[in-house]
């Protein structure tokens, strides 16, 4: 039986680790003909490890360094993906940063960094991904939002603002290209066991778990499975959705 994304090729930002790496691996396992792994130049070693893990399982991947806040890098990433694999069928705009701080405690430079990476980075990604997909008959874009894009928790103000923005931007893009063969969705993970989570004090980790009905951390691979489904043709009638991968948090 063919994989869910058999023969499709595309890119995953922020894929040197965490949800991005898990998604790149899952896409390759599900038959992607090529996965462009991309992250900051400072994370090249980890990005190349993602490529190695994909190739170990028989997949095809390439690492390219880039910064999602830089328009030229986002434009080049699309071109490099097409050059490497001949097409751009999917894009997972996943790169993101977090800031554990209140509104009053947030410094202006930190606010600008969070918005630049989490929100501007998604906009720039789609700005160049959509025209390429339009040229070749369509595609599927999945953005990483967060449970923080649907609700608020204390001391996460800039992150919450950025992820609410990702949800809105996803819906705007989906409506714009709904009849052009391009679907745009986002995933909204709750507390996931990533490096960003692991560095937090246990007390804060428990605060972030509190909204969930299931009192455990999710794994990056569990989010990746949702991304793969949204990329695949199995979700062909789904666009503009913010898919909660949240252990029942929004059900409460």
C-alpha positions as CSV (number, residue, x, y, z in Angstrom):
1,X,0.0,0.0,0.0
2,X,1.5,3.4,-0.9
3,X,2.2,5.9,1.8
4,X,0.0,8.9,2.5
5,X,2.2,11.3,0.6
6,X,3.7,8.9,-1.9
7,X,5.7,10.8,-4.6
8,X,5.2,14.3,-3.1
9,X,8.0,16.6,-2.2
10,X,8.3,19.7,0.0
11,X,9.9,21.4,2.9
12,X,9.8,21.6,6.7
13,X,11.1,24.7,8.5
14,X,12.6,24.3,12.0
15,X,13.3,20.7,11.3
16,X,16.6,20.4,13.1
17,X,14.7,18.9,16.0
18,X,11.3,18.7,17.8
19,X,8.1,18.7,15.9
20,X,9.9,19.7,12.7
21,X,12.2,16.8,12.8
22,X,9.4,14.4,13.7
23,X,7.3,15.7,10.7
24,X,10.2,15.4,8.2
25,X,10.8,11.8,9.3
26,X,7.0,11.0,9.2
27,X,6.7,12.5,5.7
28,X,9.6,10.5,4.4
29,X,8.2,7.3,6.0
30,X,4.9,8.0,4.2
31,X,6.5,8.0,0.8
32,X,7.6,11.6,0.2
33,X,10.0,11.6,-2.7
34,X,12.0,14.4,-1.1
35,X,12.0,16.4,2.1
36,X,13.9,19.7,2.3
37,X,15.1,20.1,5.9
38,X,15.8,23.6,6.9
39,X,16.8,25.5,10.1
40,X,19.2,28.2,11.2
41,X,22.9,27.9,10.1
42,X,23.7,27.6,13.8
43,X,21.7,24.3,13.8
44,X,23.3,22.8,10.7
45,X,24.7,19.8,12.6
46,X,21.2,18.9,14.0
47,X,19.6,19.6,10.6
48,X,22.1,17.2,8.9
49,X,21.3,14.7,11.6
50,X,17.6,14.9,10.5
51,X,18.7,14.2,6.9
52,X,20.8,11.3,8.1
53,X,17.9,9.8,10.0
54,X,15.7,10.0,6.9
55,X,18.3,8.5,4.7
56,X,18.8,5.7,7.2
57,X,15.2,4.7,6.6
58,X,15.6,4.9,2.8
59,X,14.2,8.4,2.3
60,X,15.6,11.3,0.4
61,X,16.4,14.6,2.1
62,X,18.6,17.7,1.8
63,X,19.5,20.3,4.4
64,X,19.6,24.0,3.6
65,X,20.3,26.7,6.2
66,X,18.0,29.6,6.3
67,X,16.2,32.2,8.5
68,X,12.4,32.3,8.2
69,X,12.5,36.0,9.1
70,X,14.5,36.9,6.0
71,X,12.5,37.2,2.8
72,X,15.5,36.2,0.6
73,X,16.0,33.0,2.5
74,X,12.4,32.0,2.3
75,X,12.4,32.7,-1.5
76,X,15.6,30.8,-1.9
77,X,14.3,27.9,0.1
78,X,11.4,27.4,-2.3
79,X,13.7,27.6,-5.3
80,X,16.2,25.1,-3.7
81,X,13.4,22.7,-3.0
82,X,12.3,22.7,-6.6
83,X,15.8,22.4,-7.8
84,X,16.5,19.4,-5.5
85,X,13.2,17.5,-6.0
86,X,11.6,19.1,-9.1
87,X,8.4,20.2,-7.3
88,X,6.9,21.8,-4.2
89,X,3.8,19.8,-3.2
90,X,3.8,20.6,0.5
91,X,5.2,23.0,3.1
92,X,5.2,22.8,6.8
93,X,5.9,26.2,8.3
94,X,7.0,25.1,11.7
95,X,9.9,27.2,12.9
96,X,9.1,29.0,16.1
97,X,10.4,30.4,19.4
98,X,8.9,30.8,22.8
99,X,9.0,33.5,25.5
100,X,7.9,32.8,29.0
101,X,7.0,36.3,30.1
102,X,4.1,38.5,31.1
103,X,2.9,41.5,29.0
104,X,4.5,44.0,31.4
105,X,7.7,41.9,31.7
106,X,8.2,41.5,27.9
107,X,11.0,43.6,26.5
108,X,10.4,45.2,23.1
109,X,13.3,43.4,21.4
110,X,11.9,40.0,22.7
111,X,8.4,40.9,21.5
112,X,9.7,41.7,18.0
113,X,11.8,38.5,17.9
114,X,8.8,36.3,18.8
115,X,6.5,38.0,16.3
116,X,9.2,37.9,13.6
117,X,9.9,34.2,13.8
118,X,6.5,32.8,14.7
119,X,4.2,35.1,12.6
120,X,6.2,36.9,10.0
121,X,8.1,33.7,9.3
122,X,4.9,31.9,8.4
123,X,3.7,34.8,6.2
124,X,7.0,35.0,4.4
125,X,7.0,31.2,3.9
126,X,3.5,31.3,2.3
127,X,4.3,34.4,0.3
128,X,6.8,32.4,-1.8
129,X,5.3,28.9,-1.4
130,X,1.9,29.8,-2.8
131,X,3.1,31.2,-6.2
132,X,5.2,28.1,-6.7
133,X,2.3,25.8,-5.9
134,X,0.0,27.8,-8.3
135,X,2.5,27.2,-11.1
136,X,2.3,23.4,-10.7
137,X,-1.3,22.7,-10.0
138,X,-1.6,23.1,-6.2
139,X,-0.4,21.8,-2.9
140,X,-0.9,21.7,0.8
141,X,0.5,24.0,3.4
142,X,0.4,23.3,7.2
143,X,1.5,25.9,9.7
144,X,2.4,25.2,13.3
145,X,0.2,27.3,15.6
146,X,-0.4,26.1,19.2
147,X,-3.0,25.6,21.8
148,X,-1.8,29.1,22.7
149,X,-3.3,30.2,19.4
150,X,-6.8,29.2,20.6
151,X,-6.7,30.1,24.3
152,X,-4.5,31.9,26.9
153,X,-2.4,30.7,29.8
154,X,-0.5,33.1,32.1
155,X,3.0,34.5,31.3
156,X,3.1,33.6,27.7
157,X,1.9,36.9,26.1
158,X,4.0,37.4,23.0
159,X,3.9,33.7,22.1
160,X,0.1,33.7,22.5
161,X,-0.3,36.8,20.3
162,X,2.0,35.3,17.6
163,X,0.2,32.0,17.6
164,X,-3.3,33.6,17.5
165,X,-1.9,35.4,14.5
166,X,-0.8,32.2,12.8
167,X,-4.4,30.8,13.2
168,X,-5.8,34.0,11.6
169,X,-3.2,34.1,8.8
170,X,-3.9,30.4,8.0
171,X,-7.6,31.1,7.6
172,X,-6.9,34.1,5.5
173,X,-4.6,32.2,3.2
174,X,-7.0,29.2,3.0
175,X,-9.8,31.5,1.8
176,X,-7.6,33.3,-0.8
177,X,-6.5,30.1,-2.5
178,X,-9.4,27.7,-1.8
179,X,-10.3,27.4,-5.5
180,X,-6.7,27.2,-6.8
181,X,-5.9,23.7,-5.7
182,X,-4.0,24.8,-2.5
183,X,-5.2,23.9,1.0
184,X,-3.9,25.8,4.0
185,X,-4.3,24.5,7.6
186,X,-2.6,24.7,10.9
187,X,-2.0,22.4,13.9
188,X,-2.5,23.5,17.4
189,X,-0.4,21.3,19.7
190,X,-0.8,21.5,23.5
191,X,2.1,20.6,25.8
192,X,4.6,18.6,23.7
193,X,7.9,17.1,25.0
194,X,10.4,19.2,23.1
195,X,13.6,21.0,24.0
196,X,11.6,24.2,24.7
197,X,9.5,22.3,27.2
198,X,12.4,20.4,28.9
199,X,14.3,23.5,29.9
200,X,11.3,24.8,31.9
201,X,11.0,24.3,35.7
202,X,8.8,21.4,36.7
203,X,6.3,23.8,38.3
204,X,5.9,25.7,35.0
205,X,5.6,22.4,33.0
206,X,2.7,21.4,35.3
207,X,1.0,24.8,34.7
208,X,1.1,24.2,30.9
209,X,-0.3,20.7,31.4
210,X,-3.2,22.0,33.5
211,X,-5.6,22.8,30.6
212,X,-5.4,19.3,29.2
213,X,-7.8,16.5,29.9
214,X,-5.0,14.0,29.4
215,X,-2.4,14.8,32.0
216,X,0.7,13.8,30.0
217,X,3.0,15.5,27.6
218,X,2.5,14.8,23.9
219,X,5.3,13.5,21.7
220,X,6.5,15.4,18.6
221,X,5.7,12.3,16.6
222,X,2.0,12.6,17.6
223,X,1.8,16.1,16.2
224,X,3.7,14.9,13.0
225,X,1.0,12.4,12.3
226,X,-1.6,15.2,12.1
227,X,0.6,17.2,9.8
228,X,1.1,14.3,7.5
229,X,-2.7,13.8,7.3
230,X,-3.3,17.4,6.5
231,X,-0.6,17.3,3.8
232,X,-2.1,14.2,2.3
233,X,-5.0,13.9,-0.1
234,X,-6.9,12.1,2.7
235,X,-7.8,15.6,4.0
236,X,-8.8,16.9,0.5
237,X,-12.0,18.6,1.8
238,X,-10.2,20.3,4.8
239,X,-8.9,23.8,4.5
240,X,-8.7,26.8,6.9
241,X,-8.9,24.6,9.9
242,X,-7.0,24.9,13.2
243,X,-6.6,21.3,14.2
244,X,-6.3,20.9,18.0
245,X,-3.7,18.2,18.9
246,X,-4.3,19.1,22.5
247,X,-5.1,16.1,24.7
248,X,-8.7,17.3,25.2
249,X,-7.8,20.8,26.4
250,X,-10.4,22.6,24.2
251,X,-13.1,20.1,25.2
252,X,-13.0,21.4,28.7
